[in-house]
Amino acid sequence: MICRVFILLCIFCFSIGSLNASEKGKTITFAVGHDHDKMLMENYPIYRASWQFLNHSLAKLGYEVDAIILPWARANYYTQLGKADGLFLAANLPGREQWAVLSNPIGMGVFGAFYHKDRKDEHAIIAGVRLGVHDKILTGYNTYELLEVATAQQGFKLLFNQKVDRLIMSESYGKYLLSTELIEFKNDILFDSGMIEKRSIHVAFAKDIAESLKAMAVVSKAIDLGMSDGTYRDVMIKNKVPESMFLPSLDK
């Protein structure tokens, strides 16, 4: 009898161990930009906080997070093809709904225009990496020329050399670039806080790929869990994210 109980106990322990190993082996992959590691290390609070928050919350559901590092345009395309589960980070910008569905929100981003301090009142030539996604901001400027640039770095160089009057982009990403690889421009370039647009921040998933949609359900569940147990606010505060970038319901 004792022997039989012992055998059953061993089988039970083995089953539990196998289940735990299976849980630990589950992975969610996020396509990220080429400077992902640098953004985690340098002064980009909302990016670092969002990454830590998702890692912590998904771990509670038995998932690990793996970053697929690519040039940003390729990361976007990789996600659309389903080669990565999701695209990190993705603001809720016009046009994204053509290929993506979004996770539950994890923050708020401010989008607007940077300008050269010596051309504060000039806005004839507007530059942007993806002009079409900033339509609401652009309607506020009386412009005669829109210039699409390949990268934010290129746009800032044009702005610094006073070849363009405004560069439309994320305030947080722009300030990150100006405090790191473009620090030589920092004292001459400012952000126009008088004309901004706020957008929620998410992880984007391919809407026509079943595995991607399954991953979105897991990520959204993890976000809800992290919001309810206090992880979200703790991580945002620890990383010194401005409270204006917290989700509205958690501002106070």
Stockholm file with secondary structure:
# STOCKHOLM 1.0

chainA/1-252         MICRVFILLCIFCFSIGSLNASEKGKTITFAVGHDHDKMLMENYPIYRASWQFLNHSLAKLGYEVDAIILPWARANYYTQLGKADGLFLAANLPGREQWAVLSNPIGMGVFGAFYHKDRKDEHAIIAGVRLGVHDKILTGYNTYELLEVATAQQGFKLLFNQKVDRLIMSESYGKYLLSTELIEFKNDILFDSGMIEKRSIHVAFAKDIAESLKAMAVVSKAIDLGMSDGTYRDVMIKNKVPESMFLPSLDK
#=GR chainA/1-252 SS CHHHHHHHHHHHHHHHHHHHHHHHTEEEEEEECTTHHHHHHSSCHHHHHHHHHHHHHHHTTTEEEEEEECCHHHHHHHHHTTSSSEEEEEECCTTGGGTEEECSCCEEEEEEEEEEGGGTTCCSEEEESSGGGGHHHHTTSCCSEEEECSCHHHHHHHHHTTSCSEEEEEHHHHHHHHHTTTGGGGGGEEEEEEEEEEEEEEEEEETTCHHHHHHHHHHHHHHHHHHHTTHHHHHHHHTTCCGGGSCGGGCC
#=GC SS_cons         CHHHHHHHHHHHHHHHHHHHHHHHTEEEEEEECTTHHHHHHSSCHHHHHHHHHHHHHHHTTTEEEEEEECCHHHHHHHHHTTSSSEEEEEECCTTGGGTEEECSCCEEEEEEEEEEGGGTTCCSEEEESSGGGGHHHHTTSCCSEEEECSCHHHHHHHHHTTSCSEEEEEHHHHHHHHHTTTGGGGGGEEEEEEEEEEEEEEEEEETTCHHHHHHHHHHHHHHHHHHHTTHHHHHHHHTTCCGGGSCGGGCC
//
